[in-house]
Structure formats: C-alpha cells, structure tokens
Amino acid sequence: MNNFQRRRQYLLKSPIQRRFLFHSTIMILLPTAFVGSLLFFLIFYLLSDQIMIPEHVVATLGPVITKLKYILILGGIPLVAVLLGWAIIISHRLAGPIYRLEQDLEKIAEGNHSVRVKFRKNDRLDPLAEKINRVLEKLPKT
C-alpha cells in the first residue's frame, strides 16, 4: 500500500471529527448509564420492596449486591472503551476524506488548478471526486 492510500493519523485536527466523537460519546454513555442504573434499581430495590424480603435476607444479599455493582462498573468500562475506539475508527473513515477534500480545495482556491481530488478506493467518494475534477478541467489554466 502506498502512502496515498493509507492514513496513519486516526485523530485529525478536524472539527467534523471532534463533533462526531462528541456526539458518539454522548450516545454511548447516556443510554448505557441510564439503562444500567434503571435495571439495577428495578431489580434490587423495587423487587425487594415489592416481595417484602425479610431483613436477615437483605443483610445476606448486601455483599452480593455490592459485588454485582463492582462487576457491572468494571464490565462497563471496557465496553465503553471498545465502543469509543470503534467511534474513533468510524469518525476517521468519515472525517478523513472530508479533511483531504478540504486540503485539496484550499490548494485549488490558492490558484493551483492542476490539483486533482483523489480518494482511497474504500472511501466511496469517487463520484464526488470525478465531479470536482470535471469542474476543475473546465476552469482556465493558470
């Protein structure tokens, strides 16, 4: 693979990628925290009140509930880390071609009409590149 086809930097200095990662993080953390806390509350506190578990059983279940809380928290951290890593990869796949397009368009705006827009094969933006390149061909050469 040549240098053109491989981007090595996953976190670009792109506001598009930052916004995407911010929204992805919110979309991962809020539902996870909400559903996790709701299920925990529902299972342990509502059920114990509804079925009237005796005090000595609640005292026995206390350490189990505490261990379960730690398991849920420690299990949730790797899950969130994996989901955030996945969000970084997806944002890179979205923001990378746009970042490259911005760089190429900046060169064109500076007067370099010999620049041609190119994307990697897997970026799926070739139709856009072809249209921009057709427009560039119609511009007067400088």
Secondary structure, 3 states (H helix, E strand, C coil): CCHHHCCCCCCCCCHHHHHHHHHHHHHHHHHHHHHHHHHHHHHHHHHHHHCCCCHHHHHHHHHHHHHHHHHHHHHHHHHHHHHHHHHHHHHHHHHHHHHHHHHHHHHHHCCCCCCCCCCCHHHCCHHHHHHHHHHHHHCCCC
